[in-house]
Amino acid sequence: MKQMLKPGGEIIMIDFHKKELPVGPPMEMKIAREYLTKQMERNGFRLTRDHTFLRYQYFLVFVSS
């Protein structure tokens, strides 16, 4: 993805929290927020915004460096 973005380009990741929830996919299909953040940082992205308005999901904005 990084090669496709201009410097400063953003990627938005929205996924269900990795815990038992009344909605969403099964647990084995969910990605933990912490794991996703570490993987994005390892690949040259920086977390710039962490929105908390969704009840069952995280909404993260990463920027390419």
mmCIF file of the N, C-alpha and C atoms, coordinates in Angstrom:
data_MODEL
# 
_entry.id   MODEL 
# 
loop_
_atom_site.group_PDB 
_atom_site.id 
_atom_site.type_symbol 
_atom_site.label_atom_id 
_atom_site.label_alt_id 
_atom_site.label_comp_id 
_atom_site.label_asym_id 
_atom_site.label_entity_id 
_atom_site.label_seq_id 
_atom_site.pdbx_PDB_ins_code 
_atom_site.Cartn_x 
_atom_site.Cartn_y 
_atom_site.Cartn_z 
_atom_site.occupancy 
_atom_site.B_iso_or_equiv 
_atom_site.pdbx_formal_charge 
_atom_site.auth_seq_id 
_atom_site.auth_comp_id 
_atom_site.auth_asym_id 
_atom_site.auth_atom_id 
_atom_site.pdbx_PDB_model_num 
ATOM 1   N N  . MET A 1 1  ? 0.808   -1.186  0.000  1.00 0.00 ? 1  MET A N  1 
ATOM 2   C CA . MET A 1 1  ? 0.000   0.000   0.000  1.00 0.00 ? 1  MET A CA 1 
ATOM 3   C C  . MET A 1 1  ? 0.857   1.258   0.000  1.00 0.00 ? 1  MET A C  1 
ATOM 4   N N  . LYS A 1 2  ? 1.955   1.191   0.729  1.00 0.00 ? 2  LYS A N  1 
ATOM 5   C CA . LYS A 1 2  ? 2.793   2.394   0.854  1.00 0.00 ? 2  LYS A CA 1 
ATOM 6   C C  . LYS A 1 2  ? 3.307   2.856   -0.507 1.00 0.00 ? 2  LYS A C  1 
ATOM 7   N N  . GLN A 1 3  ? 3.646   1.936   -1.383 1.00 0.00 ? 3  GLN A N  1 
ATOM 8   C CA . GLN A 1 3  ? 4.150   2.299   -2.700 1.00 0.00 ? 3  GLN A CA 1 
ATOM 9   C C  . GLN A 1 3  ? 3.086   2.988   -3.553 1.00 0.00 ? 3  GLN A C  1 
ATOM 10  N N  . MET A 1 4  ? 1.829   2.751   -3.244 1.00 0.00 ? 4  MET A N  1 
ATOM 11  C CA . MET A 1 4  ? 0.733   3.322   -4.020 1.00 0.00 ? 4  MET A CA 1 
ATOM 12  C C  . MET A 1 4  ? 0.335   4.708   -3.527 1.00 0.00 ? 4  MET A C  1 
ATOM 13  N N  . LEU A 1 5  ? 0.774   5.074   -2.333 1.00 0.00 ? 5  LEU A N  1 
ATOM 14  C CA . LEU A 1 5  ? 0.399   6.367   -1.753 1.00 0.00 ? 5  LEU A CA 1 
ATOM 15  C C  . LEU A 1 5  ? 1.495   7.399   -1.924 1.00 0.00 ? 5  LEU A C  1 
ATOM 16  N N  . LYS A 1 6  ? 1.088   8.630   -2.040 1.00 0.00 ? 6  LYS A N  1 
ATOM 17  C CA . LYS A 1 6  ? 2.053   9.729   -2.013 1.00 0.00 ? 6  LYS A CA 1 
ATOM 18  C C  . LYS A 1 6  ? 2.493   9.924   -0.568 1.00 0.00 ? 6  LYS A C  1 
ATOM 19  N N  . PRO A 1 7  ? 3.669   10.518  -0.329 1.00 0.00 ? 7  PRO A N  1 
ATOM 20  C CA . PRO A 1 7  ? 4.047   10.835  1.054  1.00 0.00 ? 7  PRO A CA 1 
ATOM 21  C C  . PRO A 1 7  ? 2.948   11.670  1.713  1.00 0.00 ? 7  PRO A C  1 
ATOM 22  N N  . GLY A 1 8  ? 2.562   11.282  2.897  1.00 0.00 ? 8  GLY A N  1 
ATOM 23  C CA . GLY A 1 8  ? 1.486   11.964  3.595  1.00 0.00 ? 8  GLY A CA 1 
ATOM 24  C C  . GLY A 1 8  ? 0.113   11.389  3.296  1.00 0.00 ? 8  GLY A C  1 
ATOM 25  N N  . GLY A 1 9  ? 0.051   10.394  2.394  1.00 0.00 ? 9  GLY A N  1 
ATOM 26  C CA . GLY A 1 9  ? -1.229  9.755   2.081  1.00 0.00 ? 9  GLY A CA 1 
ATOM 27  C C  . GLY A 1 9  ? -1.776  9.009   3.288  1.00 0.00 ? 9  GLY A C  1 
ATOM 28  N N  . GLU A 1 10 ? -3.085  8.913   3.370  1.00 0.00 ? 10 GLU A N  1 
ATOM 29  C CA . GLU A 1 10 ? -3.728  8.294   4.523  1.00 0.00 ? 10 GLU A CA 1 
ATOM 30  C C  . GLU A 1 10 ? -4.368  6.957   4.186  1.00 0.00 ? 10 GLU A C  1 
ATOM 31  N N  . ILE A 1 11 ? -4.378  6.083   5.193  1.00 0.00 ? 11 ILE A N  1 
ATOM 32  C CA . ILE A 1 11 ? -5.108  4.822   5.129  1.00 0.00 ? 11 ILE A CA 1 
ATOM 33  C C  . ILE A 1 11 ? -6.011  4.777   6.349  1.00 0.00 ? 11 ILE A C  1 
ATOM 34  N N  . ILE A 1 12 ? -7.264  4.451   6.117  1.00 0.00 ? 12 ILE A N  1 
ATOM 35  C CA . ILE A 1 12 ? -8.223  4.332   7.213  1.00 0.00 ? 12 ILE A CA 1 
ATOM 36  C C  . ILE A 1 12 ? -8.526  2.858   7.412  1.00 0.00 ? 12 ILE A C  1 
ATOM 37  N N  . MET A 1 13 ? -8.426  2.417   8.659  1.00 0.00 ? 13 MET A N  1 
ATOM 38  C CA . MET A 1 13 ? -8.709  1.025   9.009  1.00 0.00 ? 13 MET A CA 1 
ATOM 39  C C  . MET A 1 13 ? -9.853  1.009   10.015 1.00 0.00 ? 13 MET A C  1 
ATOM 40  N N  . ILE A 1 14 ? -10.908 0.305   9.666  1.00 0.00 ? 14 ILE A N  1 
ATOM 41  C CA . ILE A 1 14 ? -12.054 0.136   10.559 1.00 0.00 ? 14 ILE A CA 1 
ATOM 42  C C  . ILE A 1 14 ? -12.275 -1.363  10.713 1.00 0.00 ? 14 ILE A C  1 
ATOM 43  N N  . ASP A 1 15 ? -12.319 -1.829  11.945 1.00 0.00 ? 15 ASP A N  1 
ATOM 44  C CA . ASP A 1 15 ? -12.537 -3.255  12.190 1.00 0.00 ? 15 ASP A CA 1 
ATOM 45  C C  . ASP A 1 15 ? -13.184 -3.428  13.555 1.00 0.00 ? 15 ASP A C  1 
ATOM 46  N N  . PHE A 1 16 ? -13.754 -4.592  13.778 1.00 0.00 ? 16 PHE A N  1 
ATOM 47  C CA . PHE A 1 16 ? -14.375 -4.901  15.057 1.00 0.00 ? 16 PHE A CA 1 
ATOM 48  C C  . PHE A 1 16 ? -13.306 -5.172  16.111 1.00 0.00 ? 16 PHE A C  1 
ATOM 49  N N  . HIS A 1 17 ? -13.577 -4.740  17.342 1.00 0.00 ? 17 HIS A N  1 
ATOM 50  C CA . HIS A 1 17 ? -12.671 -5.041  18.450 1.00 0.00 ? 17 HIS A CA 1 
ATOM 51  C C  . HIS A 1 17 ? -12.572 -6.555  18.598 1.00 0.00 ? 17 HIS A C  1 
ATOM 52  N N  . LYS A 1 18 ? -11.383 -7.031  18.933 1.00 0.00 ? 18 LYS A N  1 
ATOM 53  C CA . LYS A 1 18 ? -11.180 -8.475  19.061 1.00 0.00 ? 18 LYS A CA 1 
ATOM 54  C C  . LYS A 1 18 ? -11.614 -8.919  20.454 1.00 0.00 ? 18 LYS A C  1 
ATOM 55  N N  . LYS A 1 19 ? -12.918 -9.047  20.605 1.00 0.00 ? 19 LYS A N  1 
ATOM 56  C CA . LYS A 1 19 ? -13.527 -9.559  21.833 1.00 0.00 ? 19 LYS A CA 1 
ATOM 57  C C  . LYS A 1 19 ? -14.932 -10.009 21.472 1.00 0.00 ? 19 LYS A C  1 
ATOM 58  N N  . GLU A 1 20 ? -15.554 -10.729 22.381 1.00 0.00 ? 20 GLU A N  1 
ATOM 59  C CA . GLU A 1 20 ? -16.922 -11.189 22.136 1.00 0.00 ? 20 GLU A CA 1 
ATOM 60  C C  . GLU A 1 20 ? -17.853 -9.980  22.080 1.00 0.00 ? 20 GLU A C  1 
ATOM 61  N N  . LEU A 1 21 ? -18.596 -9.886  20.983 1.00 0.00 ? 21 LEU A N  1 
ATOM 62  C CA . LEU A 1 21 ? -19.517 -8.777  20.763 1.00 0.00 ? 21 LEU A CA 1 
ATOM 63  C C  . LEU A 1 21 ? -20.860 -9.331  20.292 1.00 0.00 ? 21 LEU A C  1 
ATOM 64  N N  . PRO A 1 22 ? -21.948 -8.599  20.486 1.00 0.00 ? 22 PRO A N  1 
ATOM 65  C CA . PRO A 1 22 ? -23.248 -9.074  20.013 1.00 0.00 ? 22 PRO A CA 1 
ATOM 66  C C  . PRO A 1 22 ? -23.421 -8.966  18.490 1.00 0.00 ? 22 PRO A C  1 
ATOM 67  N N  . VAL A 1 23 ? -22.478 -8.323  17.809 1.00 0.00 ? 23 VAL A N  1 
ATOM 68  C CA . VAL A 1 23 ? -22.533 -8.162  16.355 1.00 0.00 ? 23 VAL A CA 1 
ATOM 69  C C  . VAL A 1 23 ? -21.145 -8.426  15.776 1.00 0.00 ? 23 VAL A C  1 
ATOM 70  N N  . GLY A 1 24 ? -21.091 -8.602  14.469 1.00 0.00 ? 24 GLY A N  1 
ATOM 71  C CA . GLY A 1 24 ? -19.802 -8.723  13.795 1.00 0.00 ? 24 GLY A CA 1 
ATOM 72  C C  . GLY A 1 24 ? -19.392 -10.159 13.521 1.00 0.00 ? 24 GLY A C  1 
ATOM 73  N N  . PRO A 1 25 ? -18.206 -10.297 12.949 1.00 0.00 ? 25 PRO A N  1 
ATOM 74  C CA . PRO A 1 25 ? -17.705 -11.613 12.557 1.00 0.00 ? 25 PRO A CA 1 
ATOM 75  C C  . PRO A 1 25 ? -17.261 -12.439 13.771 1.00 0.00 ? 25 PRO A C  1 
ATOM 76  N N  . PRO A 1 26 ? -16.978 -13.729 13.544 1.00 0.00 ? 26 PRO A N  1 
ATOM 77  C CA . PRO A 1 26 ? -16.459 -14.559 14.632 1.00 0.00 ? 26 PRO A CA 1 
ATOM 78  C C  . PRO A 1 26 ? -15.090 -14.048 15.098 1.00 0.00 ? 26 PRO A C  1 
ATOM 79  N N  . MET A 1 27 ? -14.736 -14.382 16.320 1.00 0.00 ? 27 MET A N  1 
ATOM 80  C CA . MET A 1 27 ? -13.496 -13.917 16.941 1.00 0.00 ? 27 MET A CA 1 
ATOM 81  C C  . MET A 1 27 ? -12.266 -14.189 16.066 1.00 0.00 ? 27 MET A C  1 
ATOM 82  N N  . GLU A 1 28 ? -12.189 -15.361 15.443 1.00 0.00 ? 28 GLU A N  1 
ATOM 83  C CA . GLU A 1 28 ? -10.994 -15.714 14.666 1.00 0.00 ? 28 GLU A CA 1 
ATOM 84  C C  . GLU A 1 28 ? -10.826 -14.861 13.405 1.00 0.00 ? 28 GLU A C  1 
ATOM 85  N N  . MET A 1 29 ? -11.826 -14.109 13.030 1.00 0.00 ? 29 MET A N  1 
ATOM 86  C CA . MET A 1 29 ? -11.726 -13.244 11.851 1.00 0.00 ? 29 MET A CA 1 
ATOM 87  C C  . MET A 1 29 ? -11.382 -11.799 12.217 1.00 0.00 ? 29 MET A C  1 
ATOM 88  N N  . LYS A 1 30 ? -11.321 -11.499 13.494 1.00 0.00 ? 30 LYS A N  1 
ATOM 89  C CA . LYS A 1 30 ? -11.052 -10.130 13.937 1.00 0.00 ? 30 LYS A CA 1 
ATOM 90  C C  . LYS A 1 30 ? -9.558  -9.913  14.136 1.00 0.00 ? 30 LYS A C  1 
ATOM 91  N N  . ILE A 1 31 ? -9.116  -8.680  13.972 1.00 0.00 ? 31 ILE A N  1 
ATOM 92  C CA . ILE A 1 31 ? -7.717  -8.302  14.165 1.00 0.00 ? 31 ILE A CA 1 
ATOM 93  C C  . ILE A 1 31 ? -7.652  -7.346  15.352 1.00 0.00 ? 31 ILE A C  1 
ATOM 94  N N  . ALA A 1 32 ? -6.817  -7.660  16.314 1.00 0.00 ? 32 ALA A N  1 
ATOM 95  C CA . ALA A 1 32 ? -6.669  -6.793  17.482 1.00 0.00 ? 32 ALA A CA 1 
ATOM 96  C C  . ALA A 1 32 ? -6.100  -5.436  17.058 1.00 0.00 ? 32 ALA A C  1 
ATOM 97  N N  . ARG A 1 33 ? -6.621  -4.388  17.635 1.00 0.00 ? 33 ARG A N  1 
ATOM 98  C CA . ARG A 1 33 ? -6.185  -3.022  17.336 1.00 0.00 ? 33 ARG A CA 1 
ATOM 99  C C  . ARG A 1 33 ? -4.685  -2.870  17.532 1.00 0.00 ? 33 ARG A C  1 
ATOM 100 N N  . GLU A 1 34 ? -4.164  -3.403  18.627 1.00 0.00 ? 34 GLU A N  1 
ATOM 101 C CA . GLU A 1 34 ? -2.740  -3.287  18.943 1.00 0.00 ? 34 GLU A CA 1 
ATOM 102 C C  . GLU A 1 34 ? -1.877  -3.989  17.891 1.00 0.00 ? 34 GLU A C  1 
ATOM 103 N N  . TYR A 1 35 ? -2.306  -5.167  17.456 1.00 0.00 ? 35 TYR A N  1 
ATOM 104 C CA . TYR A 1 35 ? -1.562  -5.909  16.434 1.00 0.00 ? 35 TYR A CA 1 
ATOM 105 C C  . TYR A 1 35 ? -1.549  -5.132  15.115 1.00 0.00 ? 35 TYR A C  1 
ATOM 106 N N  . LEU A 1 36 ? -2.710  -4.636  14.711 1.00 0.00 ? 36 LEU A N  1 
ATOM 107 C CA . LEU A 1 36 ? -2.801  -3.866  13.468 1.00 0.00 ? 36 LEU A CA 1 
ATOM 108 C C  . LEU A 1 36 ? -1.910  -2.633  13.518 1.00 0.00 ? 36 LEU A C  1 
ATOM 109 N N  . THR A 1 37 ? -1.944  -1.916  14.632 1.00 0.00 ? 37 THR A N  1 
ATOM 110 C CA . THR A 1 37 ? -1.132  -0.706  14.775 1.00 0.00 ? 37 THR A CA 1 
ATOM 111 C C  . THR A 1 37 ? 0.352   -1.035  14.658 1.00 0.00 ? 37 THR A C  1 
ATOM 112 N N  . LYS A 1 38 ? 0.797   -2.094  15.318 1.00 0.00 ? 38 LYS A N  1 
ATOM 113 C CA . LYS A 1 38 ? 2.216   -2.491  15.236 1.00 0.00 ? 38 LYS A CA 1 
ATOM 114 C C  . LYS A 1 38 ? 2.611   -2.853  13.810 1.00 0.00 ? 38 LYS A C  1 
ATOM 115 N N  . GLN A 1 39 ? 1.747   -3.582  13.114 1.00 0.00 ? 39 GLN A N  1 
ATOM 116 C CA . GLN A 1 39 ? 2.055   -3.974  11.733 1.00 0.00 ? 39 GLN A CA 1 
ATOM 117 C C  . GLN A 1 39 ? 2.130   -2.755  10.817 1.00 0.00 ? 39 GLN A C  1 
ATOM 118 N N  . MET A 1 40 ? 1.218   -1.826  10.988 1.00 0.00 ? 40 MET A N  1 
ATOM 119 C CA . MET A 1 40 ? 1.244   -0.615  10.159 1.00 0.00 ? 40 MET A CA 1 
ATOM 120 C C  . MET A 1 40 ? 2.502   0.199   10.436 1.00 0.00 ? 40 MET A C  1 
ATOM 121 N N  . GLU A 1 41 ? 2.880   0.341   11.700 1.00 0.00 ? 41 GLU A N  1 
ATOM 122 C CA . GLU A 1 41 ? 4.090   1.102   12.042 1.00 0.00 ? 41 GLU A CA 1 
ATOM 123 C C  . GLU A 1 41 ? 5.339   0.422   11.489 1.00 0.00 ? 41 GLU A C  1 
ATOM 124 N N  . ARG A 1 42 ? 5.390   -0.890  11.539 1.00 0.00 ? 42 ARG A N  1 
ATOM 125 C CA . ARG A 1 42 ? 6.538   -1.628  10.984 1.00 0.00 ? 42 ARG A CA 1 
ATOM 126 C C  . ARG A 1 42 ? 6.676   -1.426  9.486  1.00 0.00 ? 42 ARG A C  1 
ATOM 127 N N  . ASN A 1 43 ? 5.566   -1.109  8.844  1.00 0.00 ? 43 ASN A N  1 
ATOM 128 C CA . ASN A 1 43 ? 5.573   -0.942  7.389  1.00 0.00 ? 43 ASN A CA 1 
ATOM 129 C C  . ASN A 1 43 ? 5.555   0.516   6.955  1.00 0.00 ? 43 ASN A C  1 
ATOM 130 N N  . GLY A 1 44 ? 5.959   1.402   7.851  1.00 0.00 ? 44 GLY A N  1 
ATOM 131 C CA . GLY A 1 44 ? 6.176   2.794   7.467  1.00 0.00 ? 44 GLY A CA 1 
ATOM 132 C C  . GLY A 1 44 ? 4.981   3.721   7.597  1.00 0.00 ? 44 GLY A C  1 
ATOM 133 N N  . PHE A 1 45 ? 3.993   3.336   8.401  1.00 0.00 ? 45 PHE A N  1 
ATOM 134 C CA . PHE A 1 45 ? 2.839   4.201   8.619  1.00 0.00 ? 45 PHE A CA 1 
ATOM 135 C C  . PHE A 1 45 ? 2.815   4.660   10.070 1.00 0.00 ? 45 PHE A C  1 
ATOM 136 N N  . ARG A 1 46 ? 2.225   5.830   10.295 1.00 0.00 ? 46 ARG A N  1 
ATOM 137 C CA . ARG A 1 46 ? 2.131   6.399   11.638 1.00 0.00 ? 46 ARG A CA 1 
ATOM 138 C C  . ARG A 1 46 ? 0.668   6.643   11.956 1.00 0.00 ? 46 ARG A C  1 
ATOM 139 N N  . LEU A 1 47 ? 0.237   6.218   13.141 1.00 0.00 ? 47 LEU A N  1 
ATOM 140 C CA . LEU A 1 47 ? -1.134  6.445   13.579 1.00 0.00 ? 47 LEU A CA 1 
ATOM 141 C C  . LEU A 1 47 ? -1.316  7.926   13.881 1.00 0.00 ? 47 LEU A C  1 
ATOM 142 N N  . THR A 1 48 ? -2.287  8.562   13.222 1.00 0.00 ? 48 THR A N  1 
ATOM 143 C CA . THR A 1 48 ? -2.501  9.993   13.436 1.00 0.00 ? 48 THR A CA 1 
ATOM 144 C C  . THR A 1 48 ? -3.823  10.298  14.127 1.00 0.00 ? 48 THR A C  1 
ATOM 145 N N  . ARG A 1 49 ? -4.799  9.423   13.963 1.00 0.00 ? 49 ARG A N  1 
ATOM 146 C CA . ARG A 1 49 ? -6.093  9.638   14.622 1.00 0.00 ? 49 ARG A CA 1 
ATOM 147 C C  . ARG A 1 49 ? -6.685  8.305   15.045 1.00 0.00 ? 49 ARG A C  1 
ATOM 148 N N  . ASP A 1 50 ? -7.339  8.312   16.203 1.00 0.00 ? 50 ASP A N  1 
ATOM 149 C CA . ASP A 1 50 ? -7.994  7.131   16.755 1.00 0.00 ? 50 ASP A CA 1 
ATOM 150 C C  . ASP A 1 50 ? -9.387  7.573   17.193 1.00 0.00 ? 50 ASP A C  1 
ATOM 151 N N  . HIS A 1 51 ? -10.362 7.392   16.308 1.00 0.00 ? 51 HIS A N  1 
ATOM 152 C CA . HIS A 1 51 ? -11.728 7.813   16.599 1.00 0.00 ? 51 HIS A CA 1 
ATOM 153 C C  . HIS A 1 51 ? -12.403 6.784   17.503 1.00 0.00 ? 51 HIS A C  1 
ATOM 154 N N  . THR A 1 52 ? -13.205 7.242   18.437 1.00 0.00 ? 52 THR A N  1 
ATOM 155 C CA . THR A 1 52 ? -13.844 6.348   19.406 1.00 0.00 ? 52 THR A CA 1 
ATOM 156 C C  . THR A 1 52 ? -15.363 6.432   19.374 1.00 0.00 ? 52 THR A C  1 
ATOM 157 N N  . PHE A 1 53 ? -15.937 6.945   18.315 1.00 0.00 ? 53 PHE A N  1 
ATOM 158 C CA . PHE A 1 53 ? -17.388 7.108   18.270 1.00 0.00 ? 53 PHE A CA 1 
ATOM 159 C C  . PHE A 1 53 ? -18.140 5.830   17.899 1.00 0.00 ? 53 PHE A C  1 
ATOM 160 N N  . LEU A 1 54 ? -17.446 4.794   17.441 1.00 0.00 ? 54 LEU A N  1 
ATOM 161 C CA . LEU A 1 54 ? -18.103 3.537   17.101 1.00 0.00 ? 54 LEU A CA 1 
ATOM 162 C C  . LEU A 1 54 ? -18.133 2.626   18.328 1.00 0.00 ? 54 LEU A C  1 
ATOM 163 N N  . ARG A 1 55 ? -19.252 1.995   18.557 1.00 0.00 ? 55 ARG A N  1 
ATOM 164 C CA . ARG A 1 55 ? -19.422 1.177   19.769 1.00 0.00 ? 55 ARG A CA 1 
ATOM 165 C C  . ARG A 1 55 ? -18.641 -0.135  19.708 1.00 0.00 ? 55 ARG A C  1 
ATOM 166 N N  . TYR A 1 56 ? -18.663 -0.817  18.582 1.00 0.00 ? 56 TYR A N  1 
ATOM 167 C CA . TYR A 1 56 ? -18.080 -2.150  18.480 1.00 0.00 ? 56 TYR A CA 1 
ATOM 168 C C  . TYR A 1 56 ? -16.812 -2.214  17.623 1.00 0.00 ? 56 TYR A C  1 
ATOM 169 N N  . GLN A 1 57 ? -16.431 -1.099  17.019 1.00 0.00 ? 57 GLN A N  1 
ATOM 170 C CA . GLN A 1 57 ? -15.295 -1.091  16.112 1.00 0.00 ? 57 GLN A CA 1 
ATOM 171 C C  . GLN A 1 57 ? -14.290 -0.014  16.495 1.00 0.00 ? 57 GLN A C  1 
ATOM 172 N N  . TYR A 1 58 ? -13.071 -0.209  16.022 1.00 0.00 ? 58 TYR A N  1 
ATOM 173 C CA . TYR A 1 58 ? -12.079 0.860   16.106 1.00 0.00 ? 58 TYR A CA 1 
ATOM 174 C C  . TYR A 1 58 ? -11.967 1.508   14.731 1.00 0.00 ? 58 TYR A C  1 
ATOM 175 N N  . PHE A 1 59 ? -11.591 2.768   14.705 1.00 0.00 ? 59 PHE A N  1 
ATOM 176 C CA . PHE A 1 59 ? -11.504 3.560   13.477 1.00 0.00 ? 59 PHE A CA 1 
ATOM 177 C C  . PHE A 1 59 ? -10.163 4.295   13.561 1.00 0.00 ? 59 PHE A C  1 
ATOM 178 N N  . LEU A 1 60 ? -9.190  3.810   12.836 1.00 0.00 ? 60 LEU A N  1 
ATOM 179 C CA . LEU A 1 60 ? -7.827  4.343   12.910 1.00 0.00 ? 60 LEU A CA 1 
ATOM 180 C C  . LEU A 1 60 ? -7.433  4.990   11.590 1.00 0.00 ? 60 LEU A C  1 
ATOM 181 N N  . VAL A 1 61 ? -6.707  6.084   11.694 1.00 0.00 ? 61 VAL A N  1 
ATOM 182 C CA . VAL A 1 61 ? -6.196  6.773   10.500 1.00 0.00 ? 61 VAL A CA 1 
ATOM 183 C C  . VAL A 1 61 ? -4.672  6.754   10.586 1.00 0.00 ? 61 VAL A C  1 
ATOM 184 N N  . PHE A 1 62 ? -4.054  6.208   9.550  1.00 0.00 ? 62 PHE A N  1 
ATOM 185 C CA . PHE A 1 62 ? -2.595  6.139   9.457  1.00 0.00 ? 62 PHE A CA 1 
ATOM 186 C C  . PHE A 1 62 ? -2.138  7.004   8.298  1.00 0.00 ? 62 PHE A C  1 
ATOM 187 N N  . VAL A 1 63 ? -0.937  7.552   8.428  1.00 0.00 ? 63 VAL A N  1 
ATOM 188 C CA . VAL A 1 63 ? -0.354  8.361   7.356  1.00 0.00 ? 63 VAL A CA 1 
ATOM 189 C C  . VAL A 1 63 ? 0.977   7.715   6.964  1.00 0.00 ? 63 VAL A C  1 
ATOM 190 N N  . SER A 1 64 ? 1.267   7.745   5.664  1.00 0.00 ? 64 SER A N  1 
ATOM 191 C CA . SER A 1 64 ? 2.551   7.204   5.201  1.00 0.00 ? 64 SER A CA 1 
ATOM 192 C C  . SER A 1 64 ? 3.651   8.219   5.501  1.00 0.00 ? 64 SER A C  1 
ATOM 193 N N  . SER A 1 65 ? 4.806   7.687   5.840  1.00 0.00 ? 65 SER A N  1 
ATOM 194 C CA . SER A 1 65 ? 5.919   8.598   6.167  1.00 0.00 ? 65 SER A CA 1 
ATOM 195 C C  . SER A 1 65 ? 6.975   8.580   5.089  1.00 0.00 ? 65 SER A C  1 
# 
